[in-house]
Amino acid sequence: MKVGFIGLGNMGNPMAASLLRAGHALRVHDLEQEKADNLLDAGASWASSPREAASDADAVLTSLPGPAAVEKVVLGEDGVFEGLASDTVFIDTSTGEPELIRRITREGAARGIDVLDAPVSGGVFGARDATLTVFVGGPQAVFDRYEPLLRAVGETVVRMGDTGSGVATKLVNNLMMFINFIGACEGMAIGARAGIDPRKLIDAIRPSMGQSRMMERCLTRFLDDQSLYSAVDLGVKDMHLGVELGRSLDVPLEIAPMVEDLLRRFQDRGNAQADLLEYIGDYLKRAGVDPAGKP
């Protein structure tokens, strides 16, 4: 299949590489051309604009920072819909807004272009290993047609429902993820102040009801002085989108807005581009715990 891929950041680049390995003919675009170097070396071709990436493509995928970027790349001047022909598909893997993807779907339908929202979960490591979970929203027939393409980047590909349901699922996932992240930070600090070795704490909780993937992945990587490869500003953006979705549906949110505020305050202290794990070190210092997890 001839595929255009736009957005070659921490997630997009390894996803595009997976499509190449699966045998698809790939044309790529990013605002920073050097991000495509490894893909061009592996056989991809370069597109100078989203429109060029979409021209002659059977499918176009995007992996972008947020809704504003998606709207510009797809609907703007020299955008995807100016180059994509009818009887093709546009698939957005970004974390966005349900209403935006529904509007893009309406625009696509007028041009004979199918649309799927297919945000992904699993982080950079899942993208590199093609083990992502893909939450898909869109018509069953369109999902069935393009599921094999999505399985080139994801181990688990699930149709959640109609257009927008994939994005909504991703926002719920991220909202719960960051709530778990803050809980793991606070639990680690309490344990350390109580004299418990943090690695023993993780080992003890792992088979217990307090276990979470954020505890497992984030606390362990922090203690090993590794990176999560996920910037704070993207976490704030994702949390905000989840909170706004909940409010738009009249859900009485209590914990989620507090978590958004905690992350935003950390971001506003000059940490927008910091790795998310740096929040743990900052919090532990405020709790009187050194970076090794000891009081």
C-alpha positions as CSV (number, residue, x, y, z in Angstrom):
1,M,0.0,0.0,0.0
2,K,1.2,3.5,-0.7
3,V,1.2,5.4,2.6
4,G,1.8,9.1,3.5
5,F,3.0,9.7,7.0
6,I,3.1,13.1,8.6
7,G,4.6,13.9,12.0
8,L,7.9,12.2,12.8
9,G,8.4,12.8,16.5
10,N,9.1,10.3,19.3
11,M,6.0,8.3,18.3
12,G,5.6,9.0,14.6
13,N,9.1,8.1,13.5
14,P,9.1,4.6,14.9
15,M,5.5,4.0,13.7
16,A,6.6,5.1,10.2
17,A,9.5,2.7,10.5
18,S,7.2,-0.1,11.3
19,L,5.1,0.6,8.2
20,L,8.3,0.4,6.1
21,R,9.3,-2.9,7.7
22,A,5.8,-4.2,6.8
23,G,6.5,-3.5,3.2
24,H,4.4,-0.4,2.6
25,A,5.7,2.3,0.2
26,L,6.1,5.3,2.4
27,R,6.2,9.1,1.7
28,V,6.9,11.2,4.9
29,H,6.7,14.8,6.0
30,D,7.7,16.8,9.1
31,L,8.4,20.4,9.8
32,E,12.0,19.3,10.5
33,Q,13.3,17.3,7.6
34,E,16.2,15.8,9.6
35,K,13.7,13.8,11.6
36,A,13.2,11.7,8.5
37,D,16.8,10.8,7.9
38,N,16.6,7.3,9.2
39,L,13.4,6.7,7.3
40,L,14.8,8.0,4.0
41,D,17.9,5.8,4.5
42,A,15.5,2.8,4.9
43,G,13.7,3.5,1.7
44,A,11.0,6.1,2.4
45,S,10.6,9.2,0.1
46,W,10.4,12.8,1.3
47,A,7.3,15.1,0.8
48,S,7.7,18.8,1.0
49,S,4.2,19.3,2.3
50,P,1.2,17.4,3.7
51,R,-0.4,17.8,0.3
52,E,2.5,16.1,-1.4
53,A,2.6,13.4,1.2
54,A,-1.1,12.7,0.4
55,S,-0.8,12.8,-3.4
56,D,-1.1,9.3,-5.0
57,A,-1.4,7.7,-1.5
58,D,-3.9,5.0,-0.6
59,A,-3.8,6.1,3.0
60,V,-2.4,9.0,5.0
61,L,-1.5,8.7,8.7
62,T,-0.7,11.6,11.1
63,S,1.0,11.6,14.5
64,L,0.9,15.2,15.7
65,P,1.2,17.2,19.0
66,G,-2.5,18.2,19.3
67,P,-5.8,19.2,17.7
68,A,-4.5,22.6,16.3
69,A,-1.7,20.9,14.4
70,V,-4.1,18.2,13.1
71,E,-6.6,20.8,11.8
72,K,-3.9,22.7,10.0
73,V,-2.2,19.7,8.5
74,V,-5.4,18.1,7.3
75,L,-7.7,21.0,6.4
76,G,-5.3,23.9,5.9
77,E,-3.5,25.2,2.8
78,D,-1.4,22.6,1.2
79,G,-3.0,20.1,3.6
80,V,-3.8,16.4,3.3
81,F,-7.3,16.9,1.9
82,E,-5.9,19.0,-1.0
83,G,-3.8,16.0,-2.1
84,L,-5.7,12.9,-1.1
85,A,-7.9,11.4,-3.8
86,S,-11.3,9.8,-3.3
87,D,-11.6,6.1,-2.2
88,T,-8.7,6.5,0.2
89,V,-8.4,6.9,3.9
90,F,-7.1,9.5,6.4
91,I,-6.1,8.0,9.8
92,D,-5.2,10.2,12.7
93,T,-3.1,8.6,15.5
94,S,-2.8,11.8,17.5
95,T,-4.4,12.5,20.8
96,G,-7.0,15.0,19.8
97,E,-10.6,16.1,20.2
98,P,-13.7,14.0,19.3
99,E,-15.5,17.0,17.7
100,L,-12.5,17.8,15.5
101,I,-12.3,14.3,14.1
102,R,-16.0,14.3,13.5
103,R,-15.7,17.6,11.5
104,I,-12.7,16.2,9.6
105,T,-14.9,13.1,8.8
106,R,-17.6,15.3,7.4
107,E,-15.1,17.1,5.2
108,G,-13.7,13.8,4.1
109,A,-17.1,12.4,3.2
110,A,-17.7,15.3,0.9
111,R,-14.5,14.4,-1.0
112,G,-15.0,10.6,-0.9
113,I,-12.3,10.1,1.7
114,D,-12.8,7.7,4.6
115,V,-11.6,8.8,8.1
116,L,-10.6,6.8,11.1
117,D,-9.5,8.2,14.5
118,A,-6.9,5.8,15.8
119,P,-4.9,7.2,18.7
120,V,-2.3,4.9,20.2
121,S,-1.1,3.9,23.7
122,G,2.1,2.3,24.7
123,G,4.7,5.1,24.5
124,V,7.9,5.3,22.6
125,F,8.9,1.7,23.5
126,G,5.6,0.4,22.2
127,A,6.0,2.4,19.0
128,R,9.5,1.0,18.5
129,D,8.4,-2.6,19.0
130,A,5.1,-2.2,17.1
131,T,3.3,-3.4,20.2
132,L,1.0,-0.3,20.6
133,T,-2.6,-0.5,21.5
134,V,-4.7,1.3,18.8
135,F,-8.1,2.7,19.8
136,V,-10.1,3.1,16.6
137,G,-13.3,5.1,15.9
138,G,-15.1,4.9,12.6
139,P,-17.5,2.7,10.5
140,Q,-17.0,-1.0,10.8
141,A,-16.5,-1.5,7.0
142,V,-13.7,1.1,7.0
143,F,-12.1,-0.4,10.1
144,D,-12.2,-3.9,8.5
145,R,-10.6,-2.6,5.3
146,Y,-7.7,-0.9,7.1
147,E,-7.2,-3.0,10.2
148,P,-4.2,-4.8,8.6
149,L,-2.5,-1.5,8.0
150,L,-2.9,-0.6,11.6
151,R,-1.6,-3.9,12.8
152,A,1.8,-2.9,11.3
153,V,2.1,-0.5,14.2
154,G,-0.1,-2.0,16.9
155,E,-0.3,-5.4,18.6
156,T,-3.8,-4.7,19.9
157,V,-6.2,-2.9,17.5
158,V,-9.7,-2.4,18.8
159,R,-12.7,-0.7,17.2
160,M,-14.3,1.3,20.0
161,G,-17.3,2.5,18.0
162,D,-18.3,5.3,15.8
163,T,-16.2,8.3,14.7
164,G,-14.7,10.0,17.8
165,S,-14.8,7.0,20.0
166,G,-11.2,6.2,19.5
167,V,-10.1,9.7,20.6
168,A,-12.5,9.6,23.6
169,T,-11.0,6.3,24.7
170,K,-7.5,7.7,24.4
171,L,-8.5,10.7,26.5
172,V,-10.0,8.5,29.2
173,N,-6.9,6.3,29.1
174,N,-4.6,9.2,29.6
175,L,-6.7,10.8,32.3
176,M,-6.6,7.6,34.3
177,M,-2.9,7.2,33.5
178,F,-1.9,10.6,35.0
179,I,-4.1,10.1,38.0
180,N,-2.2,6.8,38.6
181,F,1.1,8.6,38.0
182,I,0.5,11.1,40.7
183,G,-0.7,8.4,43.1
184,A,2.4,6.4,42.5
185,C,4.6,9.5,43.2
186,E,2.8,10.2,46.5
187,G,2.9,6.5,47.5
188,M,6.6,6.3,46.9
189,A,7.2,9.4,49.0
190,I,5.1,8.0,51.9
191,G,6.9,4.7,51.7
192,A,10.3,6.3,51.7
193,R,9.5,8.5,54.7
194,A,8.3,5.4,56.5
195,G,11.7,3.8,55.9
196,I,10.7,1.4,53.1
197,D,13.2,0.7,50.3
198,P,11.4,2.0,47.1
199,R,12.3,-1.1,45.1
200,K,11.0,-3.4,47.8
201,L,7.9,-1.3,47.8
202,I,7.4,-1.7,44.1
203,D,8.0,-5.4,44.3
204,A,5.5,-5.8,47.1
205,I,2.8,-3.8,45.4
206,R,3.3,-5.4,42.0
207,P,1.1,-8.4,42.7
208,S,-1.3,-6.3,44.9
209,M,-4.3,-4.2,44.2
210,G,-2.3,-0.9,44.3
211,Q,-0.3,-2.0,41.2
212,S,-0.5,0.2,38.1
213,R,1.5,0.3,34.9
214,M,2.5,3.9,35.7
215,M,4.0,2.7,39.0
216,E,5.8,-0.1,37.2
217,R,7.1,1.9,34.3
218,C,7.7,5.3,35.7
219,L,9.0,4.6,39.2
220,T,11.3,1.9,38.0
221,R,12.7,3.9,35.2
222,F,13.2,6.9,37.6
223,L,15.1,4.8,40.0
224,D,17.2,3.4,37.2
225,D,17.9,7.0,36.0
226,Q,16.3,6.5,32.7
227,S,13.9,8.6,30.6
228,L,10.3,8.1,29.6
229,Y,10.7,10.1,26.4
230,S,7.5,12.0,27.1
231,A,7.5,15.7,27.6
232,V,5.6,17.4,30.4
233,D,3.8,19.9,28.0
234,L,2.2,16.9,26.1
235,G,1.1,15.4,29.4
236,V,-0.6,18.7,30.4
237,K,-2.2,18.9,27.0
238,D,-3.6,15.4,27.2
239,M,-4.8,15.9,30.7
240,H,-6.5,19.1,29.8
241,L,-8.3,17.5,26.8
242,G,-9.6,14.7,29.0
243,V,-10.8,17.2,31.6
244,E,-12.5,19.3,29.0
245,L,-14.2,16.2,27.5
246,G,-15.5,15.2,30.9
247,R,-16.9,18.7,31.5
248,S,-18.5,18.9,28.1
249,L,-20.4,15.7,29.1
250,D,-21.4,17.1,32.5
251,V,-19.3,14.6,34.4
252,P,-18.7,15.8,38.0
253,L,-14.9,15.6,37.9
254,E,-13.1,15.8,41.2
255,I,-9.6,14.3,41.0
256,A,-8.7,14.9,37.4
257,P,-8.7,18.7,37.5
258,M,-6.4,18.6,40.5
259,V,-4.0,16.3,38.6
260,E,-4.1,18.7,35.6
261,D,-3.3,21.6,38.0
262,L,-0.3,19.8,39.5
263,L,1.2,19.0,36.1
264,R,0.5,22.5,34.8
265,R,2.2,24.1,37.8
266,F,5.3,22.0,37.3
267,Q,5.2,22.9,33.6
268,D,5.0,26.6,34.4
269,R,8.2,26.5,36.5
270,G,10.2,26.1,33.3
271,N,9.6,22.4,32.8
272,A,7.5,22.3,29.6
273,Q,10.1,20.3,27.7
274,A,11.3,18.3,30.7
275,D,10.8,14.5,30.7
276,L,7.8,13.5,32.7
277,L,9.9,11.6,35.1
278,E,11.5,14.8,36.3
279,Y,8.2,15.5,38.0
280,I,9.0,12.6,40.3
281,G,12.4,14.0,41.4
282,D,10.8,17.4,42.0
283,Y,8.0,15.9,44.1
284,L,10.3,13.7,46.1
285,K,12.5,16.7,47.0
286,R,9.4,18.6,48.2
287,A,8.6,15.5,50.3
288,G,12.0,15.5,51.9
289,V,13.1,12.4,50.0
290,D,16.3,12.2,48.0
291,P,16.3,11.0,44.3
292,A,17.2,7.5,45.4
293,G,13.9,7.3,47.2
294,K,15.4,7.5,50.7
295,P,14.2,10.0,53.4
